[in-house]
Amino acid sequence: MSKMTKVTQAFEQIAYKITSFKYIMAIKSAFVTLMPVIIAGAFAVLMQNMVMSPETGLASFQPFRFLASLELIMASINYATLNFITIGAVFLIGIELGKLNGYDSFFPGVMALMSYISVIPSTVLLEVNGSMQEVVNVLAKEFTDPKSLFLGMFISIVSVEIFSKLVNSDRLNIKMPDSVPANVAVSFGSLFPSIITITIIASFGFAFHKLTGVYLHEAVYNIVQKPLEGAVQGLPGILLLVFVAQFFWVIGIHGNQMVKPIREPLLLASITVNMNAYSAGESIPNIITMPFWDVYMSIGGSGVTIGLLIAILIAGKREDMRSITKISFGPSVFNINEPVIFGVPVMLNPLMAIPFILTPLVTGTIGYIATVTGFAGKAVVMVPWTTPPIINAWLSTGGSLGAVLTQIVCIIVSVIIYLPFVILLNRSYSISSEKNVSV
């Protein structure tokens, strides 16, 4: 067994352990389920600002003034989706983790949600007529939107784990006669575990505040979530994340699945913040978002392989590669590139690994610089990852021509990076063919 094979197998084992870790599986599944909600909110933001807004939308023109009266519909959809992303995540993570623990019902999600609400403040101070008034029994926006996402994830996991351990205890399980319906028996069996779980979580939140003077949500945000957001919002952080994803791709492991548990909560949260700011007419805070990844670092799929396909059409002499390219171009328009990754192949190919890793790092840097300088607009709408290039740049940035031009530049640069390696593939094919003929 060669050293390369041993190294590859070692990384495969590490990747398997990471991806099979149940908390990561629960988080990934929850965000996959949550994606249509985010897309629905994004659709509402797009319609509100580009169609129904009397300042920036189609309604600014006299014949379409009537559309402005419908703006509240989109605003309500925005509020119901994007402003409750943490609530949805807590509930879904609870359900998914409950399934992994053998409890196949919605109740672990309910348990997680109750536990989460029990540790957040229900009192807020509001300025009314120039004086601060205390309002009780309310759920502030900061506890439903992405700002408290990591606290929600943490409480969801801990509460469901406690509940799962308790519900399997015979001492706490209320036995019901066989004549009692199964759903009623299950409810009574969960009674004491539910009471104990939520009491433990609520007591922990209370004790933490009393001992430290800081609410649990503040501690989690400042110690965990804020530093992670800061790291990913910087260019080095996002490039490192891309590098890890690409590295796992080339050794035969789905790279996006590896980074998804880190990428999804942070980048979906950042685009949600941007969408809310865009909807409210405020300045857009975040550069690095999920659409930024899709628009500049995953054009045609991981590795910006649309550049590879164009390079093969320009300089490829191998018939097998040109045939694969023709088959792959259709899916690539929708950012699906498994045919080219497995067909060329890129995976487990040392020569193609270099441009496959390098290209998204370069295009991501170009996109970041263009956005920082203001040439390209920041992403303000979450669009599906299958949205074709050019269209996704236009829609995600709310109609920024600079973003479209920047993406076109990224595609051209990707072709330039891949071209020398396509030529090297031609030569390697020629050499192997000559050897076969001589034999």
C-alpha positions as a Markdown table, in Angstrom:
| # | Residue | x | y | z |
|---|---|---|---|---|
| 1 | Met | 0.0 | 0.0 | 0.0 |
| 2 | Ser | 1.5 | 3.4 | -1.1 |
| 3 | Lys | 1.9 | 6.3 | 1.3 |
| 4 | Met | -0.6 | 8.3 | -0.7 |
| 5 | Thr | -3.2 | 5.6 | -0.3 |
| 6 | Lys | -2.6 | 5.4 | 3.5 |
| 7 | Val | -2.9 | 9.2 | 3.8 |
| 8 | Thr | -6.1 | 9.2 | 1.8 |
| 9 | Gln | -7.6 | 6.4 | 3.9 |
| 10 | Ala | -6.6 | 8.2 | 7.1 |
| 11 | Phe | -8.5 | 11.4 | 5.9 |
| 12 | Glu | -11.4 | 9.3 | 4.9 |
| 13 | Gln | -11.7 | 7.8 | 8.4 |
| 14 | Ile | -11.5 | 11.3 | 9.9 |
| 15 | Ala | -14.1 | 12.6 | 7.5 |
| 16 | Tyr | -16.4 | 9.7 | 8.3 |
| 17 | Lys | -16.1 | 10.2 | 12.0 |
| 18 | Ile | -16.9 | 13.9 | 11.6 |
| 19 | Thr | -19.9 | 13.5 | 9.3 |
| 20 | Ser | -21.3 | 10.6 | 11.3 |
| 21 | Phe | -21.1 | 12.6 | 14.6 |
| 22 | Lys | -24.8 | 12.8 | 15.5 |
| 23 | Tyr | -24.8 | 16.5 | 16.5 |
| 24 | Ile | -23.4 | 17.4 | 13.1 |
| 25 | Met | -25.9 | 15.2 | 11.3 |
| 26 | Ala | -28.7 | 16.8 | 13.2 |
| 27 | Ile | -27.6 | 20.3 | 12.4 |
| 28 | Lys | -27.1 | 19.5 | 8.7 |
| 29 | Ser | -30.5 | 17.9 | 8.4 |
| 30 | Ala | -32.2 | 20.8 | 10.2 |
| 31 | Phe | -30.7 | 23.4 | 7.9 |
| 32 | Val | -31.5 | 21.4 | 4.8 |
| 33 | Thr | -35.1 | 21.3 | 6.0 |
| 34 | Leu | -35.0 | 25.0 | 6.9 |
| 35 | Met | -33.7 | 26.1 | 3.5 |
| 36 | Pro | -37.2 | 26.5 | 1.8 |
| 37 | Val | -38.2 | 28.9 | 4.7 |
| 38 | Ile | -35.1 | 31.0 | 4.0 |
| 39 | Ile | -35.8 | 31.0 | 0.3 |
| 40 | Ala | -39.4 | 32.0 | 0.9 |
| 41 | Gly | -38.2 | 34.9 | 3.0 |
| 42 | Ala | -35.7 | 35.9 | 0.3 |
| 43 | Phe | -38.4 | 35.9 | -2.3 |
| 44 | Ala | -40.5 | 38.2 | -0.1 |
| 45 | Val | -37.5 | 40.6 | 0.3 |
| 46 | Leu | -36.9 | 40.6 | -3.5 |
| 47 | Met | -40.5 | 41.3 | -4.3 |
| 48 | Gln | -40.8 | 43.9 | -1.6 |
| 49 | Asn | -37.7 | 45.9 | -2.7 |
| 50 | Met | -37.6 | 45.4 | -6.5 |
| 51 | Val | -41.4 | 45.3 | -7.2 |
| 52 | Met | -43.6 | 46.8 | -4.5 |
| 53 | Ser | -41.4 | 49.4 | -2.9 |
| 54 | Pro | -42.5 | 53.0 | -4.0 |
| 55 | Glu | -38.8 | 54.1 | -3.6 |
| 56 | Thr | -36.7 | 51.4 | -5.2 |
| 57 | Gly | -39.2 | 49.0 | -6.9 |
| 58 | Leu | -41.5 | 48.8 | -9.9 |
| 59 | Ala | -44.1 | 50.7 | -7.8 |
| 60 | Ser | -42.0 | 53.9 | -8.2 |
| 61 | Phe | -43.4 | 54.2 | -11.7 |
| 62 | Gln | -46.8 | 55.8 | -11.9 |
| 63 | Pro | -48.6 | 53.0 | -13.8 |
| 64 | Phe | -47.6 | 50.5 | -11.0 |
| 65 | Arg | -48.3 | 52.7 | -8.0 |
| 66 | Phe | -51.0 | 50.2 | -6.9 |
| 67 | Leu | -48.3 | 47.6 | -6.1 |
| 68 | Ala | -47.1 | 49.7 | -3.1 |
| 69 | Ser | -50.4 | 48.8 | -1.3 |
| 70 | Leu | -49.3 | 45.2 | -1.4 |
| 71 | Glu | -45.9 | 45.7 | 0.2 |
| 72 | Leu | -47.2 | 44.7 | 3.6 |
| 73 | Ile | -47.9 | 41.2 | 2.3 |
| 74 | Met | -44.2 | 40.7 | 1.6 |
| 75 | Ala | -43.2 | 42.4 | 4.8 |
| 76 | Ser | -45.3 | 39.9 | 6.8 |
| 77 | Ile | -43.8 | 36.9 | 4.9 |
| 78 | Asn | -40.3 | 38.4 | 5.7 |
| 79 | Tyr | -41.2 | 38.7 | 9.4 |
| 80 | Ala | -42.7 | 35.2 | 9.6 |
| 81 | Thr | -39.6 | 33.5 | 7.9 |
| 82 | Leu | -36.3 | 35.4 | 8.4 |
| 83 | Asn | -37.1 | 36.8 | 11.8 |
| 84 | Phe | -37.9 | 33.4 | 13.2 |
| 85 | Ile | -35.0 | 31.4 | 11.8 |
| 86 | Thr | -33.6 | 30.5 | 15.3 |
| 87 | Ile | -37.0 | 29.2 | 16.4 |
| 88 | Gly | -37.2 | 27.0 | 13.4 |
| 89 | Ala | -33.6 | 25.8 | 13.8 |
| 90 | Val | -34.1 | 24.9 | 17.5 |
| 91 | Phe | -37.3 | 22.9 | 16.7 |
| 92 | Leu | -35.8 | 21.0 | 13.8 |
| 93 | Ile | -32.5 | 20.2 | 15.5 |
| 94 | Gly | -34.5 | 18.8 | 18.4 |
| 95 | Ile | -36.5 | 16.6 | 16.0 |
| 96 | Glu | -33.5 | 15.4 | 14.1 |
| 97 | Leu | -31.5 | 14.6 | 17.2 |
| 98 | Gly | -34.5 | 12.9 | 18.8 |
| 99 | Lys | -34.7 | 10.6 | 15.7 |
| 100 | Leu | -31.0 | 9.8 | 16.1 |
| 101 | Asn | -31.6 | 9.0 | 19.7 |
| 102 | Gly | -34.4 | 6.6 | 18.8 |
| 103 | Tyr | -37.4 | 8.9 | 19.7 |
| 104 | Asp | -39.3 | 9.2 | 16.4 |
| 105 | Ser | -41.8 | 11.9 | 17.0 |
| 106 | Phe | -42.0 | 15.7 | 17.0 |
| 107 | Phe | -41.9 | 16.0 | 20.8 |
| 108 | Pro | -38.1 | 16.4 | 21.1 |
| 109 | Gly | -38.4 | 19.4 | 18.9 |
| 110 | Val | -41.1 | 20.8 | 21.2 |
| 111 | Met | -38.9 | 20.0 | 24.2 |
| 112 | Ala | -36.0 | 21.8 | 22.7 |
| 113 | Leu | -38.1 | 24.9 | 21.9 |
| 114 | Met | -39.6 | 25.0 | 25.5 |
| 115 | Ser | -36.1 | 24.7 | 26.9 |
| 116 | Tyr | -34.7 | 27.4 | 24.7 |
| 117 | Ile | -37.5 | 29.9 | 25.6 |
| 118 | Ser | -36.9 | 29.1 | 29.3 |
| 119 | Val | -33.4 | 30.5 | 29.3 |
| 120 | Ile | -34.0 | 33.7 | 27.5 |
| 121 | Pro | -35.3 | 36.9 | 29.1 |
| 122 | Ser | -39.0 | 37.6 | 28.7 |
| 123 | Thr | -38.7 | 41.3 | 29.8 |
| 124 | Val | -37.6 | 44.1 | 27.6 |
| 125 | Leu | -37.1 | 47.9 | 28.1 |
| 126 | Leu | -38.8 | 50.1 | 25.5 |
| 127 | Glu | -38.7 | 53.9 | 25.2 |
| 128 | Val | -42.2 | 55.2 | 25.4 |
| 129 | Asn | -42.9 | 59.0 | 25.3 |
| 130 | Gly | -39.3 | 59.7 | 26.2 |
| 131 | Ser | -39.1 | 57.4 | 29.2 |
| 132 | Met | -38.0 | 53.7 | 29.5 |
| 133 | Gln | -40.9 | 51.3 | 30.2 |
| 134 | Glu | -40.5 | 47.7 | 31.2 |
| 135 | Val | -42.6 | 45.3 | 29.1 |
| 136 | Val | -43.0 | 41.8 | 30.4 |
| 137 | Asn | -43.9 | 38.4 | 28.8 |
| 138 | Val | -42.5 | 39.2 | 25.4 |
| 139 | Leu | -40.1 | 37.4 | 23.0 |
| 140 | Ala | -37.6 | 40.0 | 21.7 |
| 141 | Lys | -36.5 | 39.8 | 18.1 |
| 142 | Glu | -32.9 | 39.2 | 19.0 |
| 143 | Phe | -34.0 | 35.7 | 20.4 |
| 144 | Thr | -35.8 | 34.7 | 17.2 |
| 145 | Asp | -33.5 | 36.0 | 14.5 |
| 146 | Pro | -29.9 | 34.8 | 13.8 |
| 147 | Lys | -28.2 | 36.6 | 16.7 |
| 148 | Ser | -29.2 | 33.8 | 19.1 |
| 149 | Leu | -28.7 | 31.0 | 16.7 |
| 150 | Phe | -25.8 | 29.4 | 18.4 |
| 151 | Leu | -27.5 | 29.6 | 21.8 |
| 152 | Gly | -30.5 | 27.9 | 20.3 |
| 153 | Met | -28.4 | 25.1 | 18.8 |
| 154 | Phe | -26.6 | 24.5 | 22.1 |
| 155 | Ile | -29.8 | 24.4 | 24.2 |
| 156 | Ser | -31.5 | 22.2 | 21.6 |
| 157 | Ile | -28.7 | 19.6 | 21.7 |
| 158 | Val | -28.4 | 19.6 | 25.5 |
| 159 | Ser | -32.1 | 19.5 | 26.3 |
| 160 | Val | -32.8 | 16.6 | 23.9 |
| 161 | Glu | -29.8 | 14.7 | 25.2 |
| 162 | Ile | -31.1 | 15.1 | 28.8 |
| 163 | Phe | -34.6 | 14.2 | 27.7 |
| 164 | Ser | -33.5 | 11.1 | 25.8 |
| 165 | Lys | -31.5 | 9.8 | 28.8 |
| 166 | Leu | -34.4 | 10.3 | 31.2 |
| 167 | Val | -37.1 | 8.9 | 28.9 |
| 168 | Asn | -35.2 | 5.6 | 28.7 |
| 169 | Ser | -35.2 | 5.3 | 32.5 |
| 170 | Asp | -37.7 | 2.8 | 33.7 |
| 171 | Arg | -38.0 | 4.6 | 37.0 |
| 172 | Leu | -39.5 | 7.7 | 35.3 |
| 173 | Asn | -41.7 | 5.9 | 32.8 |
| 174 | Ile | -45.4 | 5.8 | 33.7 |
| 175 | Lys | -46.8 | 2.4 | 32.7 |
| 176 | Met | -50.3 | 2.6 | 31.3 |
| 177 | Pro | -52.7 | -0.3 | 30.8 |
| 178 | Asp | -52.7 | -1.9 | 27.3 |
| 179 | Ser | -56.3 | -0.6 | 26.8 |
| 180 | Val | -54.9 | 3.0 | 26.7 |
| 181 | Pro | -54.2 | 4.3 | 23.2 |
| 182 | Ala | -50.5 | 4.3 | 22.2 |
| 183 | Asn | -50.2 | 8.0 | 21.7 |
| 184 | Val | -51.6 | 8.7 | 25.2 |
| 185 | Ala | -49.3 | 6.1 | 26.7 |
| 186 | Val | -46.3 | 7.8 | 25.0 |
| 187 | Ser | -47.4 | 11.2 | 26.3 |
| 188 | Phe | -47.6 | 10.0 | 29.9 |
| 189 | Gly | -44.3 | 8.2 | 29.5 |
| 190 | Ser | -42.7 | 11.6 | 28.6 |
| 191 | Leu | -44.3 | 13.5 | 31.5 |
| 192 | Phe | -41.6 | 13.2 | 34.2 |
| 193 | Pro | -38.6 | 13.4 | 31.7 |
| 194 | Ser | -40.1 | 16.6 | 30.3 |
| 195 | Ile | -40.6 | 18.2 | 33.7 |
| 196 | Ile | -37.1 | 17.3 | 34.8 |
| 197 | Thr | -35.4 | 18.4 | 31.6 |
| 198 | Ile | -37.0 | 21.8 | 31.4 |
| 199 | Thr | -36.4 | 22.4 | 35.1 |
| 200 | Ile | -32.7 | 21.6 | 34.7 |
| 201 | Ile | -32.3 | 23.9 | 31.7 |
| 202 | Ala | -34.3 | 26.8 | 33.2 |
| 203 | Ser | -32.4 | 26.4 | 36.5 |
| 204 | Phe | -29.0 | 26.5 | 34.7 |
| 205 | Gly | -30.0 | 29.7 | 32.8 |
| 206 | Phe | -31.2 | 31.3 | 36.1 |
| 207 | Ala | -28.0 | 30.2 | 38.0 |
| 208 | Phe | -25.7 | 31.4 | 35.2 |
| 209 | His | -27.2 | 34.9 | 35.3 |
| 210 | Lys | -27.2 | 35.1 | 39.1 |
| 211 | Leu | -23.6 | 34.0 | 39.3 |
| 212 | Thr | -22.1 | 36.0 | 36.4 |
| 213 | Gly | -24.5 | 38.9 | 36.0 |
| 214 | Val | -24.6 | 38.0 | 32.3 |
| 215 | Tyr | -27.5 | 36.3 | 30.5 |
| 216 | Leu | -26.7 | 33.0 | 28.8 |
| 217 | His | -27.5 | 34.4 | 25.4 |
| 218 | Glu | -25.0 | 37.2 | 25.8 |
| 219 | Ala | -22.2 | 34.8 | 26.9 |
| 220 | Val | -22.7 | 32.4 | 24.0 |
| 221 | Tyr | -22.9 | 35.2 | 21.5 |
| 222 | Asn | -19.8 | 37.0 | 22.7 |
| 223 | Ile | -17.7 | 33.9 | 23.4 |
| 224 | Val | -18.7 | 31.6 | 20.6 |
| 225 | Gln | -20.9 | 33.1 | 17.8 |
| 226 | Lys | -19.4 | 36.5 | 17.4 |
| 227 | Pro | -15.7 | 35.3 | 17.1 |
| 228 | Leu | -16.8 | 32.7 | 14.5 |
| 229 | Glu | -18.8 | 35.3 | 12.6 |
| 230 | Gly | -15.8 | 37.6 | 12.7 |
| 231 | Ala | -13.4 | 34.9 | 11.4 |
| 232 | Val | -15.7 | 33.9 | 8.5 |
| 233 | Gln | -16.4 | 37.5 | 7.6 |
| 234 | Gly | -12.7 | 38.1 | 7.0 |
| 235 | Leu | -11.1 | 36.9 | 3.8 |
| 236 | Pro | -8.6 | 34.5 | 5.4 |
| 237 | Gly | -11.4 | 32.8 | 7.3 |
| 238 | Ile | -13.6 | 32.1 | 4.3 |
| 239 | Leu | -10.6 | 31.1 | 2.1 |
| 240 | Leu | -9.6 | 28.6 | 4.8 |
| 241 | Leu | -13.1 | 27.1 | 4.8 |
| 242 | Val | -13.1 | 26.8 | 1.0 |
| 243 | Phe | -9.6 | 25.2 | 1.1 |
| 244 | Val | -10.8 | 22.6 | 3.5 |
| 245 | Ala | -13.8 | 21.8 | 1.3 |
| 246 | Gln | -11.7 | 21.5 | -1.8 |
| 247 | Phe | -9.1 | 19.4 | -0.2 |
| 248 | Phe | -11.6 | 16.8 | 0.9 |
| 249 | Trp | -13.1 | 16.8 | -2.6 |
| 250 | Val | -9.8 | 15.9 | -4.2 |
| 251 | Ile | -9.2 | 13.0 | -1.8 |
| 252 | Gly | -12.6 | 11.5 | -2.6 |
| 253 | Ile | -14.9 | 13.0 | 0.1 |
| 254 | His | -17.8 | 15.4 | -0.5 |
| 255 | Gly | -16.2 | 18.6 | 0.6 |
| 256 | Asn | -19.3 | 20.7 | 1.0 |
| 257 | Gln | -20.8 | 18.1 | 3.4 |
| 258 | Met | -17.6 | 18.4 | 5.5 |
| 259 | Val | -17.8 | 22.2 | 6.0 |
| 260 | Lys | -21.6 | 22.5 | 6.0 |
| 261 | Pro | -22.1 | 22.3 | 9.8 |
| 262 | Ile | -19.8 | 25.3 | 10.2 |
| 263 | Arg | -20.7 | 27.1 | 6.9 |
| 264 | Glu | -24.5 | 26.9 | 7.1 |
| 265 | Pro | -25.2 | 28.4 | 10.5 |
| 266 | Leu | -22.8 | 31.3 | 9.9 |
| 267 | Leu | -23.3 | 32.1 | 6.3 |
| 268 | Leu | -27.1 | 31.6 | 6.4 |
| 269 | Ala | -27.2 | 33.8 | 9.4 |
| 270 | Ser | -25.2 | 36.5 | 7.7 |
| 271 | Ile | -27.4 | 36.6 | 4.6 |
| 272 | Thr | -30.5 | 36.7 | 6.9 |
| 273 | Val | -29.1 | 39.8 | 8.6 |
| 274 | Asn | -28.4 | 41.4 | 5.2 |
| 275 | Met | -31.9 | 40.6 | 4.0 |
| 276 | Asn | -33.5 | 42.1 | 7.1 |
| 277 | Ala | -31.3 | 45.2 | 6.7 |
| 278 | Tyr | -32.2 | 45.5 | 3.0 |
| 279 | Ser | -35.9 | 45.1 | 3.7 |
| 280 | Ala | -35.7 | 47.9 | 6.3 |
| 281 | Gly | -33.7 | 50.2 | 4.0 |
| 282 | Glu | -30.6 | 50.1 | 6.3 |
| 283 | Ser | -26.9 | 49.7 | 5.3 |
| 284 | Ile | -25.9 | 46.2 | 4.5 |
| 285 | Pro | -23.4 | 44.8 | 7.1 |
| 286 | Asn | -22.0 | 41.5 | 5.8 |
| 287 | Ile | -19.8 | 40.8 | 2.8 |
| 288 | Ile | -19.4 | 37.0 | 3.3 |
| 289 | Thr | -22.7 | 35.2 | 3.0 |
| 290 | Met | -24.1 | 32.0 | 1.5 |
| 291 | Pro | -24.8 | 33.8 | -1.9 |
| 292 | Phe | -21.2 | 35.1 | -1.9 |
| 293 | Trp | -19.9 | 31.5 | -1.7 |
| 294 | Asp | -22.2 | 30.5 | -4.5 |
| 295 | Val | -21.7 | 33.5 | -6.8 |
| 296 | Tyr | -17.9 | 33.8 | -6.6 |
| 297 | Met | -16.5 | 30.5 | -5.3 |
| 298 | Ser | -18.8 | 27.8 | -6.6 |
| 299 | Ile | -19.6 | 29.0 | -10.2 |
| 300 | Gly | -20.7 | 25.8 | -12.0 |
| 301 | Gly | -20.1 | 23.9 | -8.8 |
| 302 | Ser | -17.3 | 23.3 | -6.4 |
| 303 | Gly | -13.9 | 24.3 | -7.7 |
| 304 | Val | -15.5 | 26.8 | -10.2 |
| 305 | Thr | -15.4 | 23.9 | -12.7 |
| 306 | Ile | -17.3 | 25.9 | -15.3 |
| 307 | Gly | -13.8 | 27.3 | -16.0 |
| 308 | Leu | -12.5 | 23.7 | -16.5 |
| 309 | Leu | -15.4 | 22.9 | -18.9 |
| 310 | Ile | -14.7 | 26.0 | -21.0 |
| 311 | Ala | -10.9 | 25.3 | -21.0 |
| 312 | Ile | -11.5 | 21.8 | -22.3 |
| 313 | Leu | -13.7 | 23.1 | -25.1 |
| 314 | Ile | -11.0 | 25.6 | -26.0 |
| 315 | Ala | -7.9 | 23.4 | -25.7 |
| 316 | Gly | -8.9 | 19.8 | -24.9 |
| 317 | Lys | -7.8 | 17.3 | -27.5 |
| 318 | Arg | -8.9 | 14.1 | -25.7 |
| 319 | Glu | -12.2 | 12.8 | -27.1 |
| 320 | Asp | -13.2 | 11.3 | -23.7 |
| 321 | Met | -12.7 | 14.6 | -21.9 |
| 322 | Arg | -14.7 | 16.5 | -24.6 |
| 323 | Ser | -17.5 | 14.0 | -24.4 |
| 324 | Ile | -17.6 | 14.4 | -20.6 |
| 325 | Thr | -17.6 | 18.1 | -21.0 |
| 326 | Lys | -20.6 | 18.1 | -23.4 |
| 327 | Ile | -22.5 | 15.9 | -20.9 |
| 328 | Ser | -21.5 | 18.0 | -18.0 |
| 329 | Phe | -22.2 | 21.4 | -19.3 |
| 330 | Gly | -26.0 | 21.2 | -18.8 |
| 331 | Pro | -25.9 | 20.3 | -15.1 |
| 332 | Ser | -23.0 | 22.8 | -14.6 |
| 333 | Val | -25.3 | 25.7 | -15.7 |
| 334 | Phe | -27.2 | 24.8 | -12.5 |
| 335 | Asn | -24.0 | 24.5 | -10.4 |
| 336 | Ile | -24.2 | 20.7 | -10.4 |
| 337 | Asn | -20.7 | 19.3 | -11.3 |
| 338 | Glu | -20.5 | 15.7 | -10.1 |
| 339 | Pro | -20.3 | 14.5 | -13.7 |
| 340 | Val | -17.1 | 16.5 | -14.3 |
| 341 | Ile | -15.6 | 15.8 | -10.9 |
| 342 | Phe | -16.0 | 12.0 | -11.4 |
| 343 | Gly | -15.7 | 12.0 | -15.2 |
| 344 | Val | -12.4 | 13.9 | -15.9 |
| 345 | Pro | -11.7 | 12.9 | -13.1 |
| 346 | Val | -10.8 | 15.7 | -10.7 |
| 347 | Met | -11.2 | 13.5 | -7.6 |
| 348 | Leu | -8.0 | 11.6 | -6.8 |
| 349 | Asn | -6.2 | 13.3 | -9.7 |
| 350 | Pro | -3.0 | 15.0 | -8.4 |
| 351 | Leu | -2.7 | 17.1 | -11.5 |
| 352 | Met | -6.2 | 18.5 | -11.5 |
| 353 | Ala | -6.2 | 18.9 | -7.7 |
| 354 | Ile | -4.0 | 22.0 | -8.0 |
| 355 | Pro | -6.4 | 24.2 | -10.1 |
| 356 | Phe | -9.4 | 22.7 | -8.4 |
| 357 | Ile | -8.2 | 24.0 | -5.0 |
| 358 | Leu | -6.6 | 27.2 | -6.3 |
| 359 | Thr | -9.4 | 28.5 | -8.5 |
| 360 | Pro | -12.0 | 29.2 | -5.8 |
| 361 | Leu | -9.4 | 30.8 | -3.6 |
| 362 | Val | -8.5 | 33.2 | -6.4 |
| 363 | Thr | -12.1 | 33.9 | -7.5 |
| 364 | Gly | -13.2 | 34.4 | -3.9 |
| 365 | Thr | -10.5 | 36.9 | -3.4 |
| 366 | Ile | -11.6 | 38.8 | -6.5 |
| 367 | Gly | -15.2 | 38.8 | -5.3 |
| 368 | Tyr | -14.2 | 40.0 | -1.9 |
| 369 | Ile | -12.0 | 42.9 | -3.2 |
| 370 | Ala | -14.7 | 43.9 | -5.6 |
| 371 | Thr | -17.3 | 44.0 | -2.8 |
| 372 | Val | -15.1 | 45.8 | -0.3 |
| 373 | Thr | -14.3 | 48.5 | -2.8 |
| 374 | Gly | -18.0 | 48.9 | -3.6 |
| 375 | Phe | -17.7 | 47.9 | -7.2 |
| 376 | Ala | -19.9 | 44.9 | -6.6 |
| 377 | Gly | -22.9 | 45.0 | -4.3 |
| 378 | Lys | -23.2 | 42.9 | -1.2 |
| 379 | Ala | -25.6 | 40.0 | -1.3 |
| 380 | Val | -29.0 | 41.0 | 0.0 |
| 381 | Val | -31.2 | 38.0 | -1.2 |
| 382 | Met | -30.8 | 34.3 | -0.6 |
| 383 | Val | -31.2 | 32.6 | -4.0 |
| 384 | Pro | -31.2 | 28.8 | -4.5 |
| 385 | Trp | -27.8 | 27.4 | -5.1 |
| 386 | Thr | -29.0 | 25.9 | -8.4 |
| 387 | Thr | -29.6 | 29.4 | -9.8 |
| 388 | Pro | -27.5 | 29.7 | -13.0 |
| 389 | Pro | -24.4 | 32.1 | -13.0 |
| 390 | Ile | -25.0 | 35.7 | -14.0 |
| 391 | Ile | -28.7 | 35.4 | -12.9 |
| 392 | Asn | -27.6 | 34.5 | -9.3 |
| 393 | Ala | -25.2 | 37.4 | -9.2 |
| 394 | Trp | -27.9 | 39.8 | -10.3 |
| 395 | Leu | -30.7 | 38.5 | -8.1 |
| 396 | Ser | -28.7 | 37.9 | -4.9 |
| 397 | Thr | -27.3 | 41.5 | -4.9 |
| 398 | Gly | -30.6 | 43.1 | -5.7 |
| 399 | Gly | -29.6 | 44.0 | -9.2 |
| 400 | Ser | -25.9 | 45.0 | -8.9 |
| 401 | Leu | -24.3 | 45.2 | -12.3 |
| 402 | Gly | -20.9 | 45.3 | -10.6 |
| 403 | Ala | -21.5 | 41.9 | -9.1 |
| 404 | Val | -22.5 | 40.5 | -12.5 |
| 405 | Leu | -19.3 | 41.9 | -14.1 |
| 406 | Thr | -17.2 | 40.6 | -11.2 |
| 407 | Gln | -18.6 | 37.1 | -11.7 |
| 408 | Ile | -17.8 | 37.2 | -15.4 |
| 409 | Val | -14.2 | 38.2 | -14.5 |
| 410 | Cys | -14.1 | 35.3 | -12.1 |
| 411 | Ile | -15.2 | 32.9 | -14.9 |
| 412 | Ile | -12.6 | 34.2 | -17.3 |
| 413 | Val | -9.9 | 33.9 | -14.6 |
| 414 | Ser | -11.0 | 30.3 | -13.8 |
| 415 | Val | -10.6 | 29.4 | -17.5 |
| 416 | Ile | -7.1 | 30.9 | -17.5 |
| 417 | Ile | -6.1 | 28.9 | -14.4 |
| 418 | Tyr | -7.5 | 25.6 | -15.8 |
| 419 | Leu | -6.1 | 26.0 | -19.3 |
| 420 | Pro | -2.4 | 25.0 | -18.6 |
| 421 | Phe | -3.6 | 21.9 | -16.8 |
| 422 | Val | -5.9 | 20.9 | -19.6 |
| 423 | Ile | -2.9 | 21.2 | -21.9 |
| 424 | Leu | -0.8 | 19.0 | -19.5 |
| 425 | Leu | -3.7 | 16.4 | -19.6 |
| 426 | Asn | -3.4 | 16.4 | -23.4 |
| 427 | Arg | 0.3 | 15.7 | -23.2 |
| 428 | Ser | 0.0 | 13.0 | -20.6 |
| 429 | Tyr | -2.7 | 11.3 | -22.8 |
| 430 | Ser | -0.4 | 11.5 | -25.8 |
| 431 | Ile | 2.6 | 10.0 | -23.9 |
| 432 | Ser | 0.5 | 7.1 | -22.6 |
| 433 | Ser | -0.9 | 6.5 | -26.1 |
| 434 | Glu | 2.6 | 6.4 | -27.6 |
| 435 | Lys | 3.7 | 3.8 | -24.9 |
| 436 | Asn | 0.7 | 1.6 | -25.7 |
| 437 | Val | 1.5 | 1.8 | -29.5 |
| 438 | Ser | 5.2 | 0.9 | -28.8 |
| 439 | Val | 4.2 | -2.1 | -26.7 |
